[in-house]
Amino acid sequence: MLSRTADHLFWMSRYTERAENTARMLDVNYQTSLLPQSEAVAQMGWQGLLSISELIDPYQQKHGRIVAREVMDFMVKDASNPSSIVSCLSAARENARAVRGALTTEVWETHNTTWLEVQRMIRTGDFERDPSQFFEWVKFRSHLSRGVTMGTMLMDESLHFMRLGTFLERADNTARLVDVKFHALQSDFFGTASEKDQEYDFYHWSAILRSVSAFEVYRKVYRDVIKPERVAELLILKSDMPRSLHASLNEVVNNLSLVASNPTSETLRRAGKLRAELQYGRIDEILATGLHAYLTQFLDRVNDLGAHISREFLVPVT
């Protein structure tokens, strides 16, 4: 396969997954902002979201003070922000158009329809009327894209590069989503918070679990009240949780193995090493060394892995 074709397929899937995960992060912040809390705490949540998305500087250059509505507008429909949902869906559609011949009709029409529909929804004010419903729509279109891809594409290198892009992006965004919540909390939530704080936080933990479609999964796995350390374990180490870091790295390694001509390549080695640390890791060890530090290092390593994939298989980033 031509590296440029692989590059378009890889980034088409990354941008689709990024749009979905941006919607998930915004939705959890929007839902928690509806809970009783001080203005300072609410602002801290939105600032944390911008920070972990590395958007504080571009946001402040354009808007200055952090205001919930302006943060959502900036991350949803601002075309000047390359990480906004509208920008991601546009980039996914353009990458799909560039390799139209490598896609089935159903995959192309799904991406094209999503782009046309999101333009209509922004223009008619659907997002402003009901942000949560809009975020659900973005998630649904991403689910539809993956389902159509798996249901109609030949299981060859094209599909492997698309899956590789999807799960590398998912690993990155799940780590950011977990970090937004855990790093933003000011109380000592691992066992010493007051009973009132724990009751208050239940709704926050419920929101973050729902944001990654894991609320029912948590109940099934742990059969207990929601505890922060178990939320972290579920979203980081559980290989059977579809959006966990471990599950994402399993898919990255599997698809890398299918496209790599050299089984001892440096890219595959780095991916395998990162996957092995998740496979044999324990949540108490991660928490003892600091969850924020762990997730920050994980994000650095995923970014480095993406750079190696680009150099070995795709069009190198200049």
C-alpha positions in Angstrom: 0.0 0.0 0.0 1.2 3.5 -0.8 2.2 5.4 2.4 0.1 8.4 1.4 -3.0 6.2 1.1 -2.3 4.6 4.5 -1.7 8.1 6.0 -5.2 9.3 4.8 -6.9 6.2 6.2 -5.0 6.4 9.5 -5.9 10.1 10.0 -9.5 9.7 8.8 -10.1 7.3 11.6 -8.1 9.4 14.2 -10.1 12.5 13.4 -13.4 10.6 13.7 -12.4 9.1 17.0 -11.1 12.5 18.2 -14.4 14.2 17.4 -16.2 11.5 19.5 -13.8 11.8 22.4 -14.0 15.6 22.4 -17.8 15.2 22.6 -17.3 12.8 25.5 -15.0 15.1 27.4 -17.3 18.1 26.8 -20.4 16.1 27.8 -18.9 15.0 31.2 -17.9 18.6 32.0 -21.3 19.9 30.9 -23.1 17.3 33.0 -21.0 18.0 36.1 -21.4 21.7 35.6 -25.1 21.3 36.2 -24.5 20.0 39.7 -24.5 22.5 42.6 -21.0 24.0 42.9 -19.3 27.3 43.3 -18.3 29.4 40.2 -14.6 28.9 41.0 -15.0 25.1 41.0 -17.0 25.2 37.8 -14.4 27.4 36.1 -11.6 25.0 37.3 -13.3 22.2 35.5 -13.5 24.0 32.2 -9.9 25.2 32.6 -8.8 21.6 33.3 -10.5 20.5 30.1 -8.7 23.2 28.0 -5.4 22.3 29.8 -5.5 18.6 29.1 -6.5 19.3 25.5 -3.6 21.7 25.2 -5.9 24.5 24.2 -5.5 27.1 27.0 -3.2 29.4 25.0 -5.2 29.5 21.8 -8.5 29.9 23.7 -7.2 32.7 25.9 -5.8 34.5 22.8 -9.2 34.5 21.3 -11.6 34.8 24.3 -9.6 35.7 27.4 -11.6 34.8 30.4 -12.7 31.2 30.7 -16.5 31.0 30.3 -18.4 27.7 30.0 -20.4 28.7 26.9 -17.3 30.1 25.1 -15.2 27.0 25.9 -17.9 24.8 24.4 -18.3 27.0 21.3 -14.5 27.0 20.9 -14.2 23.2 21.2 -17.3 22.4 19.1 -17.7 24.8 16.2 -14.7 27.0 16.0 -13.1 26.2 12.6 -9.9 28.1 13.7 -9.4 25.4 16.4 -8.0 22.3 14.6 -9.2 20.1 17.5 -12.8 21.3 17.5 -15.5 18.8 16.7 -16.4 20.6 13.4 -12.7 20.7 12.4 -12.2 17.0 13.2 -15.2 15.9 11.2 -14.2 18.1 8.3 -10.6 16.7 8.4 -12.0 13.1 8.5 -14.2 13.8 5.5 -11.3 15.4 3.5 -9.1 12.4 4.3 -11.9 10.0 3.2 -12.4 12.0 0.0 -8.6 11.8 -0.8 -8.8 8.0 -0.7 -12.4 7.5 -2.0 -11.3 4.6 -4.1 -9.9 2.7 -1.1 -13.3 2.9 0.7 -16.6 1.2 0.2 -19.5 3.4 -0.8 -21.1 3.0 2.6 -18.0 4.2 4.4 -17.6 7.3 2.2 -21.3 8.1 2.4 -21.2 7.9 6.2 -18.4 10.4 6.5 -19.9 12.7 3.9 -23.3 12.7 5.5 -21.9 13.3 8.9 -20.1 16.4 7.6 -23.2 17.7 5.8 -25.4 17.1 8.8 -23.1 18.7 11.4 -23.0 21.9 9.3 -26.8 21.9 9.2 -27.0 21.4 13.0 -24.5 24.2 13.8 -26.3 26.5 11.4 -29.7 25.9 12.8 -28.6 26.1 16.4 -29.2 22.5 17.4 -26.0 22.5 19.5 -27.0 25.6 21.6 -30.6 24.3 22.2 -29.4 20.9 23.6 -25.6 20.4 24.0 -26.0 16.9 25.5 -28.2 15.7 22.5 -25.6 17.1 20.1 -22.8 15.3 21.9 -24.8 12.0 21.7 -25.3 12.6 18.0 -21.5 13.0 17.5 -20.9 9.7 19.4 -23.6 7.9 17.4 -22.0 9.0 14.1 -18.6 7.8 15.2 -20.2 4.4 16.3 -21.9 4.2 12.9 -18.6 4.9 11.0 -16.8 2.1 12.9 -19.7 -0.3 12.4 -20.0 0.4 8.6 -16.2 0.1 8.3 -16.1 -3.3 10.0 -19.2 -4.5 8.2 -18.2 -3.6 4.6 -14.4 -3.1 4.3 -12.1 -5.9 3.1 -10.0 -7.1 6.0 -6.7 -6.0 4.5 -4.1 -3.3 5.2 -6.6 -0.5 4.6 -8.7 -1.7 7.5 -5.7 -2.4 9.7 -4.5 1.2 9.3 -7.9 2.6 10.0 -8.1 0.5 13.2 -4.6 1.5 14.2 -5.6 5.2 13.9 -8.8 4.6 15.9 -7.3 2.9 18.8 -4.2 5.0 19.1 -6.4 8.1 19.3 -8.7 6.3 21.8 -5.8 5.5 24.1 -4.7 9.2 24.0 -8.1 10.6 24.6 -9.1 8.1 27.4 -6.0 9.0 29.2 -6.8 12.7 28.9 -10.4 12.2 30.0 -9.4 10.3 33.1 -6.8 12.9 33.9 -9.3 15.8 33.5 -11.4 14.3 36.3 -8.7 13.0 38.7 -6.3 15.9 38.5 -9.1 18.5 38.9 -10.3 17.1 42.2 -8.9 19.1 45.1 -10.0 16.7 47.9 -8.1 13.6 48.9 -10.6 11.2 47.3 -8.7 8.0 48.1 -10.2 7.2 51.5 -10.0 10.4 53.6 -12.7 12.6 52.1 -15.6 13.5 54.3 -18.9 11.6 54.0 -20.4 14.7 52.4 -17.6 15.0 49.9 -18.0 11.3 49.0 -21.7 11.7 48.5 -21.2 14.8 46.4 -18.5 13.1 44.3 -20.7 10.1 43.5 -22.4 12.1 40.8 -19.1 13.2 39.3 -17.9 9.6 39.1 -21.2 8.5 37.6 -20.8 11.2 35.0 -17.3 10.2 34.0 -18.3 6.5 33.8 -21.3 7.4 31.6 -19.1 9.5 29.4 -17.1 6.4 28.4 -20.2 4.2 28.3 -18.9 2.4 31.4 -21.5 2.9 34.1 -23.3 -0.4 33.6 -19.9 -2.1 33.0 -18.6 -0.8 36.4 -21.6 -2.2 38.2 -21.2 -5.6 36.4 -17.5 -5.9 37.2 -17.3 -4.5 40.8 -20.9 -4.9 42.1 -20.1 -2.1 44.6 -20.4 1.6 45.2 -18.4 3.8 42.8 -14.9 4.2 44.2 -12.3 6.4 42.5 -9.5 3.8 42.5 -11.7 1.3 40.9 -12.8 3.8 38.2 -9.1 4.3 37.5 -8.5 0.6 37.3 -11.4 0.0 35.0 -10.4 2.7 32.5 -6.7 2.0 32.6 -6.0 -1.7 33.2 -9.1 -3.7 32.4 -8.4 -5.4 29.0 -12.1 -6.3 28.5 -13.3 -2.7 28.9 -13.5 -1.4 25.3 -12.3 2.1 26.0 -9.6 1.3 28.5 -5.9 2.1 27.9 -5.1 -1.6 28.0 -7.8 -2.6 25.5 -6.7 0.2 23.1 -3.1 -0.8 23.3 -4.1 -4.4 22.6 -5.7 -3.3 19.3 -2.7 -1.0 18.4 -0.3 -3.9 18.9 -2.5 -6.4 17.0 -2.9 -4.1 14.0 0.7 -3.1 14.0 1.7 -6.7 13.8 -0.5 -7.2 10.8 1.1 -4.3 8.8 4.7 -4.5 10.0 7.0 -6.3 7.6 9.7 -6.5 10.3 8.5 -8.3 13.5 11.4 -6.7 15.4 10.7 -3.1 14.3 11.3 -0.4 16.9 7.7 0.8 16.5 6.3 -2.6 17.3 8.7 -3.0 20.2 7.6 0.3 21.8 4.0 -0.5 21.4 4.5 -4.0 22.9 6.4 -2.6 25.8 3.7 -0.1 26.6 1.0 -2.8 26.3 3.0 -5.2 28.6 3.2 -2.5 31.3 -0.6 -2.2 31.2 -1.0 -5.9 31.1 1.0 -6.5 34.2 0.4 -3.2 36.0 -1.5 -2.8 39.3 -3.6 0.1 40.2 -2.2 0.5 43.7 1.3 0.8 42.2 0.1 3.4 39.8 -1.7 5.4 42.5 1.4 5.2 44.8 3.6 6.9 42.1 0.9 9.5 41.3 -1.9 9.0 38.8 -1.4 12.4 37.1 2.3 11.8 36.6 1.5 8.3 35.2 -1.1 9.6 32.7 1.2 12.4 31.6 4.0 10.0 30.9 1.6 7.7 29.1 0.4 10.5 26.9 4.1 11.3 26.0 4.7 7.7 25.1 1.6 7.4 23.0 2.6 10.6 21.1 6.1 9.2 20.6 4.5 5.9 19.3 2.4 7.9 16.9 5.6 9.6 15.6 7.3 6.3 15.1 4.2 4.9 13.2 4.3 8.0 10.9 8.0 7.6 10.2 7.8 3.8 9.5 4.5 3.5 7.7 3.0 6.9 6.8 3.9 10.3 5.4 6.4 11.6 8.0 5.2 14.7 9.9 7.5 17.6 8.9 
